[in-house]
Amino acid sequence: MVSSGFSALGIVGIIVGFIVAWIISSIPVYLAARIIGEHVSFLRTLIATLISGIVSFIIGFVVIASLLFTSSLAILVVGLIIGFVISLIIYKYLLDVSWARAFIILIIAGVIDLGILLILFLILSAIGYLVIGSAFSSLQGVSG
């Protein structure tokens, strides 16, 4: 019989990972709101990003399921637009801002997200280059 301790640790790890990812994904939205002068609490930002994330996940699931039955990229574009509009509505009402400010928050948060992803990509690429480069340089002396 297999111990359930490992599976419980796996579930705890998934929950902890979800919470950490949720908090990290809320930071760009919080910073974007602060950049444009909105004073929203981090808790409200957490709630807004949680609801927006859940709705976006559901929309993404429906879009991917639809793409399995049809190969129309129009479904993908419509799904992205619907997801953006619903996120805009969620941020407008939960962060208690105007439509224009909710739009600006979404755009700035997206730019911050892209910046973070670019930095992570460059760091991981450099690490990969160092690791793989050193592995190949040790093979150069072997041939010949």
Backbone as JSON Lines, residues from 0, in Angstrom:
{"i":0,"aa":"M","n":[0.84,-1.19,0.0],"ca":[0.0,0.0,0.0],"c":[0.88,1.24,0.0]}
{"i":1,"aa":"V","n":[0.54,2.19,-0.81],"ca":[1.32,3.4,-0.94],"c":[0.89,4.39,0.13]}
{"i":2,"aa":"S","n":[1.88,5.04,0.73],"ca":[1.59,6.03,1.76],"c":[0.91,7.24,1.15]}
{"i":3,"aa":"S","n":[-0.06,7.78,1.87],"ca":[-0.75,8.97,1.36],"c":[0.0,10.25,1.73]}
{"i":4,"aa":"G","n":[1.12,10.12,2.44],"ca":[1.91,11.3,2.82],"c":[2.45,12.03,1.62]}
{"i":5,"aa":"F","n":[2.92,11.27,0.62],"ca":[3.47,11.9,-0.59],"c":[2.4,12.66,-1.36]}
{"i":6,"aa":"S","n":[1.22,12.06,-1.51],"ca":[0.16,12.73,-2.25],"c":[-0.35,13.96,-1.48]}
{"i":7,"aa":"A","n":[-0.36,13.86,-0.16],"ca":[-0.77,15.02,0.63],"c":[0.25,16.14,0.49]}
{"i":8,"aa":"L","n":[1.54,15.78,0.47],"ca":[2.58,16.78,0.26],"c":[2.44,17.41,-1.12]}
{"i":9,"aa":"G","n":[2.07,16.58,-2.1],"ca":[1.85,17.1,-3.45],"c":[0.7,18.09,-3.49]}
{"i":10,"aa":"I","n":[-0.38,17.8,-2.8],"ca":[-1.53,18.7,-2.75],"c":[-1.15,20.0,-2.04]}
{"i":11,"aa":"V","n":[-0.43,19.87,-0.93],"ca":[0.0,21.06,-0.2],"c":[0.92,21.9,-1.09]}
{"i":12,"aa":"G","n":[1.82,21.24,-1.82],"ca":[2.71,21.95,-2.72],"c":[1.95,22.68,-3.81]}
{"i":13,"aa":"I","n":[0.92,22.04,-4.35],"ca":[0.1,22.68,-5.38],"c":[-0.61,23.9,-4.81]}
{"i":14,"aa":"I","n":[-1.17,23.76,-3.61],"ca":[-1.89,24.88,-2.98],"c":[-0.93,26.03,-2.69]}
{"i":15,"aa":"V","n":[0.23,25.71,-2.12],"ca":[1.22,26.75,-1.82],"c":[1.69,27.41,-3.11]}
{"i":16,"aa":"G","n":[1.95,26.62,-4.14],"ca":[2.36,27.17,-5.43],"c":[1.3,28.09,-6.01]}
{"i":17,"aa":"F","n":[0.03,27.68,-5.9],"ca":[-1.07,28.51,-6.4],"c":[-1.12,29.84,-5.65]}
{"i":18,"aa":"I","n":[-0.99,29.8,-4.33],"ca":[-1.06,31.03,-3.53],"c":[0.11,31.95,-3.87]}
{"i":19,"aa":"V","n":[1.3,31.39,-3.99],"ca":[2.47,32.21,-4.33],"c":[2.3,32.83,-5.72]}
{"i":20,"aa":"A","n":[1.85,32.04,-6.7],"ca":[1.64,32.56,-8.05],"c":[0.55,33.63,-8.06]}
{"i":21,"aa":"W","n":[-0.49,33.43,-7.26],"ca":[-1.59,34.4,-7.17],"c":[-1.09,35.73,-6.61]}
{"i":22,"aa":"I","n":[-0.29,35.67,-5.55],"ca":[0.25,36.9,-4.96],"c":[1.18,37.6,-5.94]}
{"i":23,"aa":"I","n":[2.06,36.83,-6.59],"ca":[3.01,37.42,-7.54],"c":[2.27,38.03,-8.73]}
{"i":24,"aa":"S","n":[1.21,37.38,-9.2],"ca":[0.47,37.92,-10.35],"c":[-0.35,39.15,-9.98]}
{"i":25,"aa":"S","n":[-0.59,39.37,-8.7],"ca":[-1.33,40.55,-8.26],"c":[-0.45,41.79,-8.15]}
{"i":26,"aa":"I","n":[0.84,41.58,-8.01],"ca":[1.76,42.71,-7.82],"c":[1.75,43.68,-9.01]}
{"i":27,"aa":"P","n":[1.82,43.21,-10.27],"ca":[1.78,44.18,-11.39],"c":[0.48,45.0,-11.43]}
{"i":28,"aa":"V","n":[-0.64,44.38,-11.08],"ca":[-1.91,45.12,-11.07],"c":[-1.88,46.18,-9.97]}
{"i":29,"aa":"Y","n":[-1.38,45.8,-8.81],"ca":[-1.27,46.75,-7.69],"c":[-0.34,47.91,-8.06]}
{"i":30,"aa":"L","n":[0.82,47.57,-8.65],"ca":[1.77,48.62,-9.04],"c":[1.18,49.52,-10.12]}
{"i":31,"aa":"A","n":[0.47,48.94,-11.08],"ca":[-0.16,49.74,-12.14],"c":[-1.17,50.72,-11.55]}
{"i":32,"aa":"A","n":[-1.96,50.25,-10.6],"ca":[-2.94,51.14,-9.96],"c":[-2.23,52.27,-9.23]}
{"i":33,"aa":"R","n":[-1.15,51.94,-8.54],"ca":[-0.39,52.97,-7.82],"c":[0.26,53.96,-8.78]}
{"i":34,"aa":"I","n":[0.74,53.47,-9.92],"ca":[1.4,54.35,-10.91],"c":[0.44,55.42,-11.4]}
{"i":35,"aa":"I","n":[-0.83,55.07,-11.6],"ca":[-1.78,56.07,-12.12],"c":[-2.47,56.83,-10.99]}
{"i":36,"aa":"G","n":[-2.03,56.62,-9.76],"ca":[-2.53,57.41,-8.64],"c":[-3.75,56.85,-7.92]}
{"i":37,"aa":"E","n":[-4.12,55.62,-8.21],"ca":[-5.24,54.99,-7.5],"c":[-4.72,54.35,-6.22]}
{"i":38,"aa":"H","n":[-5.43,54.57,-5.14],"ca":[-5.03,54.01,-3.85],"c":[-5.96,52.84,-3.51]}
{"i":39,"aa":"V","n":[-5.63,51.69,-4.11],"ca":[-6.4,50.48,-3.83],"c":[-5.59,49.61,-2.88]}
{"i":40,"aa":"S","n":[-6.3,48.85,-2.07],"ca":[-5.6,47.97,-1.15],"c":[-5.1,46.74,-1.9]}
{"i":41,"aa":"F","n":[-4.05,46.14,-1.35],"ca":[-3.52,44.94,-1.97],"c":[-4.53,43.8,-1.89]}
{"i":42,"aa":"L","n":[-5.33,43.77,-0.83],"ca":[-6.36,42.74,-0.68],"c":[-7.39,42.84,-1.81]}
{"i":43,"aa":"R","n":[-7.83,44.04,-2.14],"ca":[-8.78,44.21,-3.26],"c":[-8.14,43.8,-4.57]}
{"i":44,"aa":"T","n":[-6.86,44.09,-4.71],"ca":[-6.14,43.68,-5.91],"c":[-6.07,42.15,-5.98]}
{"i":45,"aa":"L","n":[-5.81,41.51,-4.84],"ca":[-5.78,40.05,-4.81],"c":[-7.12,39.45,-5.23]}
{"i":46,"aa":"I","n":[-8.2,40.01,-4.7],"ca":[-9.54,39.51,-5.03],"c":[-9.83,39.71,-6.51]}
{"i":47,"aa":"A","n":[-9.49,40.89,-7.03],"ca":[-9.74,41.18,-8.45],"c":[-8.95,40.24,-9.36]}
{"i":48,"aa":"T","n":[-7.67,40.01,-9.03],"ca":[-6.87,39.13,-9.88],"c":[-7.31,37.67,-9.75]}
{"i":49,"aa":"L","n":[-7.8,37.28,-8.58],"ca":[-8.31,35.91,-8.42],"c":[-9.54,35.68,-9.29]}
{"i":50,"aa":"I","n":[-10.5,36.59,-9.19],"ca":[-11.72,36.45,-9.99],"c":[-11.41,36.55,-11.48]}
{"i":51,"aa":"S","n":[-10.57,37.5,-11.85],"ca":[-10.19,37.65,-13.25],"c":[-9.46,36.4,-13.75]}
{"i":52,"aa":"G","n":[-8.6,35.85,-12.92],"ca":[-7.88,34.64,-13.31],"c":[-8.79,33.44,-13.5]}
{"i":53,"aa":"I","n":[-9.76,33.28,-12.6],"ca":[-10.71,32.17,-12.7],"c":[-11.54,32.3,-13.98]}
{"i":54,"aa":"V","n":[-12.05,33.51,-14.22],"ca":[-12.86,33.74,-15.42],"c":[-12.02,33.54,-16.67]}
{"i":55,"aa":"S","n":[-10.78,34.03,-16.67],"ca":[-9.91,33.85,-17.83],"c":[-9.59,32.38,-18.07]}
{"i":56,"aa":"F","n":[-9.42,31.61,-16.99],"ca":[-9.18,30.17,-17.12],"c":[-10.37,29.49,-17.78]}
{"i":57,"aa":"I","n":[-11.58,29.85,-17.34],"ca":[-12.79,29.24,-17.91],"c":[-12.92,29.61,-19.39]}
{"i":58,"aa":"I","n":[-12.68,30.87,-19.71],"ca":[-12.75,31.31,-21.11],"c":[-11.7,30.58,-21.94]}
{"i":59,"aa":"G","n":[-10.48,30.46,-21.42],"ca":[-9.42,29.75,-22.12],"c":[-9.77,28.29,-22.35]}
{"i":60,"aa":"F","n":[-10.37,27.67,-21.36],"ca":[-10.78,26.26,-21.48],"c":[-11.82,26.1,-22.58]}
{"i":61,"aa":"V","n":[-12.8,27.01,-22.6],"ca":[-13.85,26.95,-23.63],"c":[-13.25,27.21,-25.02]}
{"i":62,"aa":"V","n":[-12.34,28.16,-25.11],"ca":[-11.72,28.47,-26.41],"c":[-10.9,27.28,-26.91]}
{"i":63,"aa":"I","n":[-10.11,26.67,-26.03],"ca":[-9.3,25.53,-26.44],"c":[-10.19,24.35,-26.83]}
{"i":64,"aa":"A","n":[-11.26,24.13,-26.07],"ca":[-12.2,23.06,-26.42],"c":[-12.84,23.33,-27.78]}
{"i":65,"aa":"S","n":[-13.15,24.59,-28.04],"ca":[-13.75,24.96,-29.33],"c":[-12.75,24.76,-30.47]}
{"i":66,"aa":"L","n":[-11.48,25.06,-30.2],"ca":[-10.46,24.9,-31.24],"c":[-10.24,23.43,-31.58]}
{"i":67,"aa":"L","n":[-10.55,22.53,-30.66],"ca":[-10.41,21.1,-30.96],"c":[-11.43,20.65,-32.0]}
{"i":68,"aa":"F","n":[-12.59,21.31,-32.01],"ca":[-13.65,20.91,-32.95],"c":[-13.64,21.73,-34.23]}
{"i":69,"aa":"T","n":[-13.15,22.94,-34.15],"ca":[-13.01,23.78,-35.35],"c":[-11.59,24.32,-35.37]}
{"i":70,"aa":"S","n":[-11.06,24.53,-36.53],"ca":[-9.7,25.07,-36.58],"c":[-9.72,26.54,-36.97]}
{"i":71,"aa":"S","n":[-10.71,27.26,-36.47],"ca":[-10.84,28.67,-36.78],"c":[-10.1,29.49,-35.72]}
{"i":72,"aa":"L","n":[-9.17,30.31,-36.19],"ca":[-8.45,31.18,-35.26],"c":[-9.3,32.36,-34.81]}
{"i":73,"aa":"A","n":[-10.43,32.56,-35.47],"ca":[-11.34,33.63,-35.06],"c":[-11.84,33.36,-33.65]}
{"i":74,"aa":"I","n":[-12.01,32.09,-33.29],"ca":[-12.44,31.74,-31.94],"c":[-11.41,32.21,-30.92]}
{"i":75,"aa":"L","n":[-10.14,32.04,-31.26],"ca":[-9.06,32.49,-30.38],"c":[-9.11,34.0,-30.18]}
{"i":76,"aa":"V","n":[-9.28,34.73,-31.25],"ca":[-9.33,36.19,-31.17],"c":[-10.54,36.64,-30.36]}
{"i":77,"aa":"V","n":[-11.7,36.03,-30.61],"ca":[-12.91,36.38,-29.86],"c":[-12.73,36.06,-28.38]}
{"i":78,"aa":"G","n":[-12.1,34.93,-28.08],"ca":[-11.84,34.55,-26.7],"c":[-10.94,35.55,-25.99]}
{"i":79,"aa":"L","n":[-9.9,36.0,-26.69],"ca":[-8.99,37.0,-26.11],"c":[-9.72,38.32,-25.84]}
{"i":80,"aa":"I","n":[-10.55,38.74,-26.78],"ca":[-11.3,39.98,-26.61],"c":[-12.29,39.86,-25.45]}
{"i":81,"aa":"I","n":[-13.0,38.74,-25.38],"ca":[-13.96,38.53,-24.29],"c":[-13.23,38.51,-22.95]}
{"i":82,"aa":"G","n":[-12.1,37.83,-22.89],"ca":[-11.32,37.78,-21.65],"c":[-10.85,39.16,-21.21]}
{"i":83,"aa":"F","n":[-10.39,39.96,-22.18],"ca":[-9.93,41.31,-21.86],"c":[-11.09,42.17,-21.35]}
{"i":84,"aa":"V","n":[-12.23,42.11,-22.01],"ca":[-13.39,42.92,-21.61],"c":[-13.88,42.5,-20.22]}
{"i":85,"aa":"I","n":[-13.93,41.2,-19.97],"ca":[-14.39,40.75,-18.65],"c":[-13.39,41.17,-17.57]}
{"i":86,"aa":"S","n":[-12.09,41.08,-17.85],"ca":[-11.1,41.56,-16.88],"c":[-11.26,43.05,-16.65]}
{"i":87,"aa":"L","n":[-11.54,43.79,-17.7],"ca":[-11.78,45.23,-17.58],"c":[-12.97,45.51,-16.66]}
{"i":88,"aa":"I","n":[-14.05,44.76,-16.84],"ca":[-15.24,44.93,-15.99],"c":[-14.91,44.59,-14.54]}
{"i":89,"aa":"I","n":[-14.2,43.5,-14.33],"ca":[-13.85,43.08,-12.97],"c":[-13.0,44.14,-12.29]}
{"i":90,"aa":"Y","n":[-11.97,44.63,-12.98],"ca":[-11.11,45.65,-12.38],"c":[-11.86,46.96,-12.14]}
{"i":91,"aa":"K","n":[-12.75,47.32,-13.05],"ca":[-13.5,48.57,-12.9],"c":[-14.33,48.55,-11.62]}
{"i":92,"aa":"Y","n":[-15.04,47.45,-11.39],"ca":[-15.94,47.4,-10.24],"c":[-15.24,47.0,-8.94]}
{"i":93,"aa":"L","n":[-14.3,46.09,-9.0],"ca":[-13.66,45.66,-7.76],"c":[-12.6,46.64,-7.27]}
{"i":94,"aa":"L","n":[-11.94,47.32,-8.19],"ca":[-10.96,48.31,-7.78],"c":[-11.58,49.7,-7.66]}
{"i":95,"aa":"D","n":[-12.86,49.8,-8.02],"ca":[-13.61,51.05,-7.91],"c":[-12.92,52.2,-8.64]}
{"i":96,"aa":"V","n":[-12.69,51.97,-9.94],"ca":[-12.04,52.97,-10.79],"c":[-12.92,53.2,-12.02]}
{"i":97,"aa":"S","n":[-12.59,54.23,-12.78],"ca":[-13.33,54.51,-14.02],"c":[-12.95,53.49,-15.09]}
{"i":98,"aa":"W","n":[-13.73,53.5,-16.18],"ca":[-13.43,52.59,-17.29],"c":[-12.05,52.87,-17.87]}
{"i":99,"aa":"A","n":[-11.73,54.15,-18.04],"ca":[-10.44,54.52,-18.62],"c":[-9.29,54.08,-17.71]}
{"i":100,"aa":"R","n":[-9.47,54.29,-16.41],"ca":[-8.4,53.89,-15.47],"c":[-8.26,52.38,-15.39]}
{"i":101,"aa":"A","n":[-9.36,51.64,-15.48],"ca":[-9.29,50.17,-15.48],"c":[-8.54,49.7,-16.73]}
{"i":102,"aa":"F","n":[-8.82,50.34,-17.87],"ca":[-8.12,50.01,-19.11],"c":[-6.62,50.29,-18.97]}
{"i":103,"aa":"I","n":[-6.29,51.45,-18.43],"ca":[-4.88,51.82,-18.26],"c":[-4.19,50.86,-17.29]}
{"i":104,"aa":"I","n":[-4.88,50.47,-16.21],"ca":[-4.31,49.51,-15.26],"c":[-4.0,48.2,-15.96]}
{"i":105,"aa":"L","n":[-4.93,47.71,-16.79],"ca":[-4.71,46.46,-17.52],"c":[-3.51,46.57,-18.46]}
{"i":106,"aa":"I","n":[-3.39,47.67,-19.15],"ca":[-2.28,47.85,-20.1],"c":[-0.96,47.94,-19.35]}
{"i":107,"aa":"I","n":[-0.89,48.78,-18.31],"ca":[0.36,48.94,-17.55],"c":[0.74,47.62,-16.88]}
{"i":108,"aa":"A","n":[-0.24,46.92,-16.3],"ca":[0.04,45.63,-15.66],"c":[0.57,44.63,-16.69]}
{"i":109,"aa":"G","n":[0.03,44.66,-17.9],"ca":[0.53,43.78,-18.96],"c":[1.96,44.1,-19.33]}
{"i":110,"aa":"V","n":[2.29,45.39,-19.4],"ca":[3.67,45.79,-19.71],"c":[4.61,45.35,-18.59]}
{"i":111,"aa":"I","n":[4.18,45.53,-17.34],"ca":[5.0,45.08,-16.2],"c":[5.18,43.56,-16.25]}
{"i":112,"aa":"D","n":[4.11,42.83,-16.55],"ca":[4.2,41.38,-16.69],"c":[5.22,40.99,-17.76]}
{"i":113,"aa":"L","n":[5.14,41.63,-18.91],"ca":[6.08,41.34,-19.99],"c":[7.51,41.64,-19.59]}
{"i":114,"aa":"G","n":[7.7,42.74,-18.87],"ca":[9.04,43.08,-18.38],"c":[9.58,42.02,-17.43]}
{"i":115,"aa":"I","n":[8.75,41.56,-16.52],"ca":[9.17,40.51,-15.58],"c":[9.5,39.23,-16.33]}
{"i":116,"aa":"L","n":[8.65,38.86,-17.31],"ca":[8.9,37.65,-18.09],"c":[10.19,37.77,-18.9]}
{"i":117,"aa":"L","n":[10.45,38.94,-19.45],"ca":[11.67,39.14,-20.22],"c":[12.9,38.99,-19.32]}
{"i":118,"aa":"I","n":[12.86,39.58,-18.14],"ca":[13.98,39.48,-17.21],"c":[14.2,38.03,-16.8]}
{"i":119,"aa":"L","n":[13.11,37.31,-16.48],"ca":[13.24,35.9,-16.12],"c":[13.8,35.08,-17.28]}
{"i":120,"aa":"F","n":[13.33,35.36,-18.49],"ca":[13.83,34.66,-19.67],"c":[15.33,34.88,-19.84]}
{"i":121,"aa":"L","n":[15.77,36.13,-19.69],"ca":[17.2,36.43,-19.86],"c":[18.04,35.76,-18.79]}
{"i":122,"aa":"I","n":[17.56,35.76,-17.55],"ca":[18.29,35.11,-16.46],"c":[18.39,33.61,-16.7]}
{"i":123,"aa":"L","n":[17.24,32.98,-17.02],"ca":[17.25,31.54,-17.25],"c":[18.05,31.16,-18.49]}
{"i":124,"aa":"S","n":[18.02,32.01,-19.52],"ca":[18.81,31.76,-20.72],"c":[20.3,31.83,-20.4]}
{"i":125,"aa":"A","n":[20.7,32.81,-19.59],"ca":[22.11,32.93,-19.2],"c":[22.55,31.73,-18.39]}
{"i":126,"aa":"I","n":[21.71,31.29,-17.48],"ca":[22.05,30.1,-16.68],"c":[22.17,28.88,-17.58]}
{"i":127,"aa":"G","n":[21.2,28.73,-18.49],"ca":[21.25,27.61,-19.42],"c":[22.49,27.65,-20.3]}
{"i":128,"aa":"Y","n":[22.85,28.83,-20.76],"ca":[24.04,28.97,-21.6],"c":[25.29,28.58,-20.82]}
{"i":129,"aa":"L","n":[25.37,29.02,-19.56],"ca":[26.54,28.68,-18.74],"c":[26.63,27.18,-18.5]}
{"i":130,"aa":"V","n":[25.48,26.57,-18.2],"ca":[25.47,25.13,-17.91],"c":[25.77,24.33,-19.17]}
{"i":131,"aa":"I","n":[25.07,24.62,-20.26],"ca":[25.27,23.87,-21.5],"c":[26.63,24.2,-22.12]}
{"i":132,"aa":"G","n":[27.02,25.45,-22.06],"ca":[28.32,25.85,-22.61],"c":[29.47,25.15,-21.92]}
{"i":133,"aa":"S","n":[29.39,25.02,-20.6],"ca":[30.46,24.33,-19.88],"c":[30.45,22.84,-20.18]}
{"i":134,"aa":"A","n":[29.28,22.27,-20.42],"ca":[29.2,20.85,-20.76],"c":[29.83,20.59,-22.12]}
{"i":135,"aa":"F","n":[29.6,21.47,-23.09],"ca":[30.17,21.29,-24.42],"c":[31.66,21.6,-24.45]}
{"i":136,"aa":"S","n":[32.09,22.56,-23.64],"ca":[33.51,22.89,-23.65],"c":[34.34,21.74,-23.08]}
{"i":137,"aa":"S","n":[33.76,20.96,-22.17],"ca":[34.49,19.81,-21.65],"c":[34.59,18.71,-22.68]}
{"i":138,"aa":"L","n":[33.73,18.7,-23.69],"ca":[33.78,17.68,-24.73],"c":[34.78,18.03,-25.84]}
{"i":139,"aa":"Q","n":[35.22,19.26,-25.94],"ca":[36.11,19.67,-27.01],"c":[37.46,18.98,-26.93]}
{"i":140,"aa":"G","n":[37.93,18.71,-25.74],"ca":[39.21,18.06,-25.59],"c":[39.15,16.57,-25.87]}
{"i":141,"aa":"V","n":[37.94,15.99,-25.92],"ca":[37.79,14.55,-26.12],"c":[37.99,14.15,-27.57]}
{"i":142,"aa":"S","n":[37.46,14.95,-28.5],"ca":[37.55,14.57,-29.92],"c":[38.96,14.83,-30.45]}
{"i":143,"aa":"G","n":[39.38,14.04,-31.4],"ca":[40.65,14.32,-32.04],"c":[41.56,13.24,-31.95]}
